[in-house]
Amino acid sequence: MSQTVRIESVVKEYGNFRAIDNVSLEIKPGEFFTLLGPSGCGKTTLLRMIAGFNTIESGKIYFNDEEINDVPAHKRNVGMVFQNYAIFPHMSVKDNVAYGLKARKIKGAELIKRTEQALKLMQMYEYKDRQPSQLSGGQQQRVALARAIVIHPSVLLMDEPLSNLDAKLRVQMRSSIKKLQKSLNITTIYVTHDQEEALAISDRIAVMNNGRVEQIGEPKEIYMRPANTFVANFIGTSNFLQGEADNGVVTILGKVKIPVKLKEGYKGKVIVSVRPENAALCPVQEGMLKGKVVFATFLGDYINYEIELEDGTSMEINEYTSNVDQHWEAGDLAGIDLNTKRITVFDHETEKSIMVY
Amino acid sequence: MNNMGGKKIFRKLQNYFSFWNVALLLFLVLSAVFIIYPFGKMFLQSFTTAKEEGFTLANYTTFFQKKYYYTALINSLKICIVVTVITTALGVPLAYIGTRYNLYFKRVINIMIVLSMLSPPFIGAYSWITLLGRSGVITKFLASIGIDIGSIYGFKGIILVFVLKLFPLVYLYVSGALSSIDSSLEEASESLGVSGIKRLMKVTFPVIMPTILSAALMVFMTALADFGTPRLIGEGYNVLPVIIYKEFLNEVATNPSFASALSVIITIISALVLLLQKAIVDRKSYNMSALRPPAPVELPVGKKILATAAVFIVAFLSIVPQITVVVMSFLKTRGPLFVRGFSLESYRNIISKLSTNIRNTFTFSILAIALIIIIGLLGSYLIVRRKSKITTFLDILLMFPYVIPGSVIGICLIVAFNTGPLVLTGTMWIIVISYSIRKLPYTMRSSVGILYQIDHSVEEASISLGVPPMKTFFKTTAILMLPGLLSGAVLSFVANINELSSTIILYTGKTSTISVAIFNAVNNDAFGNAAALATILTFSTVISLVIFNKISGGKSVV
């Protein structure tokens, strides 16, 4: 049932501006695939090309083995969930969900059965006779989902579906979306700018920037092994420190030496990325990075420190409240203990990862 | 493989001949036939004469050399400027009083103002003649106690009628703007130490200035285009639409090209005014939607009575024509004279003699409205949702008749469809076409406005659920547009049943309308019939307004 979506060297141009610049992807059957990136990176444009609302200037998109470039949107059999839900305001909840089935000439008992099934699945059955204006944002979201899945789409497309919900509801909805998707086993393409959401919900993520794909991988891989500084910075937070690499050893600030597995024989200036949770503050010791605590923010489960290193670089460090005994205060001088197994090293020029895992 | 290639070509063709492309093509053809061609032909004709061969400026030189003609232009401009200044001077302060203070009878005042704005100006002219004219009711009464109010014919009368008819326009526009200023703006000014009159001059009026200017220019254009008022109450005072009418009727057999030249001149003036308005509004327009509109202030009783009186008197004067015609329609008449006692004689008369006119007015207006709704619905969609150079061009084309006075549209259509492949002169269709293209811009603007408020993704949702684009449009966006579109169309309908300027040029015996009958009745001193017909129009206008209120959920007319 579920389909493969293959995107081959796709280009979208608005005048001279390349909104999508030669993107290739392959999304596996039943996979939950996320396009993640800052606003303007082209993720929604690409989604709309798959849906058929944007033309494709060059390249090809396939559903399984069928090229769909010239298939009009209404014949692509995709389910789409929009950022603002796009519920038909002049139809009841039930009629919204039945809409796509009627378009497929499904009538009578079958129509009612499938509509009610979808509504029940989304826990909206009791609301079936309501008008959209009587629903909350979260409820409209559920109707939008019921409407998209009831047609048994080949592909489910979601364009920032959670961005209009409040924080708590967002977390609830994302796990119910994930469960729904797994139980129905629909190939799903999901667009978001929220990296936490992407990490939580996806089987795989494509991180996009300026119309290009920067990295494709599972959430863990993208977080732990970012392909370049953009990904390291966009997913989570990263501190970037200047360094030199020579013969498998990276030197930071001219004195701290860390052995790292780099590409064979790599030598030269590098950028070392350290996530805030991969460094700890400790009493100052020789041969260690050290810095002054500029600001300490107590956030309950952890404390966030802003540290100024000797060369003036600013660095962020998080320490779990339960893991540490000593709390530092602004003005304190502290040593910085790096978790060297978790650092990533990038070439200074290309900003691409030079790690060997 | 071959089969797949065929499928692909078929799909490409399908995309090319999609519903919206076909609709666009159709609209372009229609506007070429009914807008570009008539106006183009008239324009070209203005450079010809019956005597000379080929291109000539003779018509234009005649215009600027003969006093009779250029005086009409000067008169037109004089009237328009004076009317614009007075309506603005009257409308702005009254609108301020009306929106910022609690008045007695506010609802009644508003109804009077809206009603007088929507009723035809020639009824105003006609009523004031019956009240203040040579044998007017008031004139005679005053004469009997020895007061001579002098003649209201000519310049004075035209100004009186136009001011009372057009001040509501300024009033309604400015009231709208005043109640969409967020109170925080004025509060900010007060907190910075600028209050009272100074605040009014430094904050409130500058902010609504674009609205005031657009209203003023609307007044200018309406006064410039109107034919009935100056014709009826102006007597010898010639203005452009009147001499266009005279020239055209006098010379229709021999030389309509001079009327064409006059039409070109008046259209150019009108277009210049519109361009000026656009330039001002585009440059200095503040988009505001008040989160907290200013609450009307409660005045002490004495001041409240004064404020109410000021607004009420002007509003009442502007509705006097409607009251007059309704009352007169039930009076006994003998020729031009009203005699004591009430009767339904006038109604019996018009039903026996003029039922065709009544039927025509409603048939033509309903047909025109049907066309306007279809074109407004599809046209605004093309312009908003399928933005391209071609649809922008279509937008300009469809808005163009807005600047053309009714009498000019009439002449354009006659010039174009008198001979040639498509002869429409003398048929009802030429009037229906005139009504449609002339009043389309109003509905167009409002439906474009509505469309911007409707979320595009509703349509995409429908398409992605498997409903093709055309069907999607009718099942989603069209239904959502309908309330707004219909309320705009009701206003176009009101304008059409009251239309005189183009009808007077296009009608024949069989296609005469109520407005034409009123015009002729007044000219023949059949005041009773005119009053009864005008009452029908007033009554229809009121009913339309009630319908408008139902559809639009009580939002104001402007």
Contacts between the chains, C-beta under 8 A, distances in Angstrom:
chain1	res1	chain2	res2	distance
A	51	B	460	7.4
A	51	B	464	5.8
A	52	B	463	7.7
A	52	B	464	7.6
A	53	B	460	5.6
A	53	B	463	7.7
A	70	B	8	5.8
A	70	B	11	4.4
A	70	B	12	6.3
A	70	B	15	7.3
A	71	B	11	7.1
A	72	B	11	7.4
A	72	B	14	7.4
A	72	B	15	7.0
A	72	B	468	7.3
A	72	B	469	7.8
A	73	B	460	7.5
A	73	B	463	4.7
A	73	B	464	6.1
A	74	B	463	4.8
A	74	B	464	7.3
A	74	B	465	7.9
A	74	B	466	5.3
A	74	B	467	5.9
A	74	B	468	4.9
A	74	B	469	7.1
A	74	B	472	7.5
A	75	B	466	7.4
A	76	B	464	7.5
A	77	B	466	7.0
A	78	B	464	5.6
A	79	B	464	7.1
A	79	B	465	7.9
A	80	B	460	7.0
A	80	B	461	6.6
A	80	B	464	4.2
A	82	B	457	4.4
A	82	B	460	7.1
A	82	B	461	6.2
A	83	B	457	7.6
A	84	B	455	6.2
A	84	B	457	6.2
A	86	B	455	6.3
A	86	B	457	3.9
A	86	B	458	4.9
A	86	B	460	6.8
A	86	B	461	4.0
A	87	B	458	7.8
A	87	B	461	7.9
A	88	B	458	6.2
A	88	B	461	7.4
A	88	B	462	7.3
A	88	B	476	6.1
A	89	B	458	7.4
A	89	B	480	6.7
A	90	B	476	7.8
A	90	B	479	5.4
A	90	B	480	6.3
A	99	B	462	7.0
A	99	B	465	5.6
A	99	B	467	7.6
A	100	B	465	3.3
A	100	B	466	5.6
A	100	B	467	7.9
A	103	B	465	5.9
A	103	B	466	4.1
A	103	B	467	4.6
A	104	B	466	5.8
A	144	B	461	7.9
A	147	B	461	7.5
A	147	B	465	7.0
A	148	B	464	7.9
A	148	B	465	7.9
A	151	B	465	6.2
A	151	B	466	6.7
A	157	B	464	7.8
